[in-house]
């Protein structure tokens, strides 16, 4: 019996050594850049994310990056450290990069990415740099889904804010609203947060770009009174320049 068991174990071990399993350790990947402005100011620093997207993350896979300055001139930084052109550096799945524009005109950078398993990918940074971008450089408009409502309804508004010819990074704008008649006082709800009249609603432009330059808000009156009213929206940039837009609201 013992001989039979020993023979069986030997057969099993032999089969394990001859039948090899194919283990996939390398998967295709592609690189993606976070949303970027098309136009920037010379000497400004543009920050963005470069992410590796892959079907499956394998612990033994390493990723590397180098870049070529196809047009223009600038300085590239990875996680705060300067990276030279054609210098290959190891990166992670999520990376913070920044590019300082040193020359006006088209600035095109081609990123080449590789892993240690023979796979590769590429992506491109394309910017236009200009000289002496003005600080007062935004347009804003207010759109409403319904300017005539019944008692109990809550109108929705879209605040569209966009820098014009030039991209100025790290800009924070503020918006406030007022209602012409205190009898229809209420709050403006944006992203789940409520703002009262004359509150300053702070808007990070870089974050706003991720939302298509549109801020959605819902006006929620505390009490209704039939009549015609005016809701004023004022937007102010860091230089204290402002624009005001009015929307009529009829309550029937």
N, C-alpha and C positions, 0 to 999 in steps of 0.2 A: 504493500500500500504506500509506504514511504517512497519507494522507487517510482511509483506511478505519479505521485504528487510532484516529486522533483523533476520528472520528465516533463510534466505539464507546465511547470514554472519556466523551464528552459525554453519550451516552445513559445510561451507568451513573451518572454524576454527577446527571443529571436525575432518575433514578428514586430515588436516595438522598435527594434533597431533597423529593420528593413523598410518599414512603412514610415515615410517622412511626411509631416504636415507642412503645407505651404503657409507661412505666416507673412501677412502683408505688413510691412513696417514703414512703407512710404506712400503718402497720399498727395495728390495734386493740391495746389493751393493758389490763391490769387490775393493780391494786395489791394486795399482800398484806402482812399484818402477821405477825411471828413470834409464837409462843405467848406468851400473857399470862395472868397470874393474874386471877381475878375480883375478889378482895378485896385491898385495899392499906391500909397505915397512912398516916394523914394526915401530911404533910410528908415522906413518903418519895419517892424518885425511882425511877420505873419506866423501865427502858431496854428498847428493842425495835428491831427492824429493820423498815423499810418498803422493799419491793422492787417494782420494775416488771417485770412479766412480759409479754412480747410475742412474737409469732410470729417476727419477724425484727428484728434490730437494724440500724437505718439511721444512719450516722454523722451525717447532717445533722439528725436529730431531736433536739429539746431537750424536756425535761420540766420541769414546774413544779408547785408545790404551794402551797395555802393551806388554812387550817383554820378551823372555826367551833366555838366552845365552846357546845354545845347545852345542857349541864347541868353544874353544879358550877363549880369555879374552879381553875385551875392554870397552870403555866408550861411552855411547849413549847420544846425545844432541838433543833436540827438540827446534828449533828456538833459539838456543844459550844457552838453559837452560839444565843442567844435568838431566837426567832421570835415575832412578835406575831400576834394573831388577825387574819385577813383580809389578812395580808401575803403577797404572792405571791413565792416564792423558787424559784430553779432547783435541781433535784435531779438525781441520777444514777440509774443503774439499781438500785444498792444503797445504802441510806442508814441511818445510825444516828440514832435519835431517842430522846429521853427526856422524860418528863413528870413534873413535880413537883406533887403534889397539895396544893392550898391550902385545900380546903374538904371537910368530911366529907359523906358521902352519895354519891349517884350523880354520877359524872363521865363525861360523854359528849362526845367530840370527833369531829367529822366532817371527814375529810380529802377535799379536792377536788383532783384531779390533771388536768393538761392537757399536751398537747404542742403544738408550733408548727405542726402540720399539721391542727388542727381536731378531734382526737380527745380524749376525756376519760374519766375514771373516778372512782370514789369508794370510800371504805372508812371504817369507824368504829372508834374506840377506846372501849370501855365498861368502866368500873371502878367499884367501890364502895369508898369511903374510910371508915375508922373511926378513932375516937380511942383513943389509949393501947393499942395492941395489945401483948399480953404477949409476953415473950421465949420463955417455955416454951409452944410452940405447935405441936407436931407429934405425929402418930400414926405408928406403925410396926408392921408385921406381917411375919412370915416364912412363906412357903408352900414346901412341898417336893413334888416330883413323886412321890416314893416313899420312905417311911420304913423300908421293909424291902427290903434288897438282898442279892444273892448276892456271894460273894467275887469281886472283879474289877470290880464295877459302881461307877459314880460318880454319886451323887445330885445333882440340880439343885435350887437354891433361888432363890426370888424374894424380894428385899428390897423391900417396898413402903413408901415413906416419903412422907408428905404433910403439909404445914402445914394447920392446921385452919381456924379462922375468919378468920385474918388472913395476908396475904402480907407476909413480911419479905424484902426483896431482899438479894442478896449474902450469903446465909447458907451456911456450910459445915458440914456434919455429918460425923461420923466413925463408922465401924462397925468392930467387931472381933469375932472369934469364938474360942472355945475348945472343946476336946473333953475329955470327962470322963476318958478313958483315953489315956495317951500312946502305947499300943501301936497306936492307929489315927491317929497323927499324920499330918497331910497339909497340903495347901494349898487355898485357895479361889481359883479362877480367875475373874476378872471382866474382861471386855473384853480378853482375851488377856494380862492381867497376873496373876501369882501372888502371893498374900499368905499368910504364915505365921500361926500362932496368935499372938494378941496384937498383930499389926501393926495400925496404924490405917489404915483404908481411908477416904480423904477423898472426900466427896461434895459437889459444888457443887449446891445446890438448883435454881438456874436452869437448869443443864444437865440435871439429873434430870427437870425438867418436860418437856423435849424428848423424853424417853423414856417418857412416860406415868407418871412417878413410880415406875418399877420398875427395879431393878438386878438383873440375872441373874448368878448365880454357880454354879459347879460345884465340888463338894468332891472332891478327888483324894487319897485316902489313900496314904501311902508303903508301908504294910504293913497287911494285913488280919488281924483276929483275930475269930473268931466270937463273938457276944455282943450285948448291948444297951448302947448308949452315948447320951450326951446331948451335943448340940452347942448351945452358947449363943451367941447373937448380941446384942451390946450396941450401941445407938445413942446418941450423945451430941450435943447441940446446942451452939452457941457459948457458952451460959450455963452449961455443964457439967451441965445436967440430962440424965439418961439413962434409957433403958428397956431392959430385958433380956427376951429371948424365948428359949425353949428348944425344940429339936426332938429327938425321940427317933430314934435310928438303930439298927436291928436288922440285924446281919450274920449271914446263915445259911450 
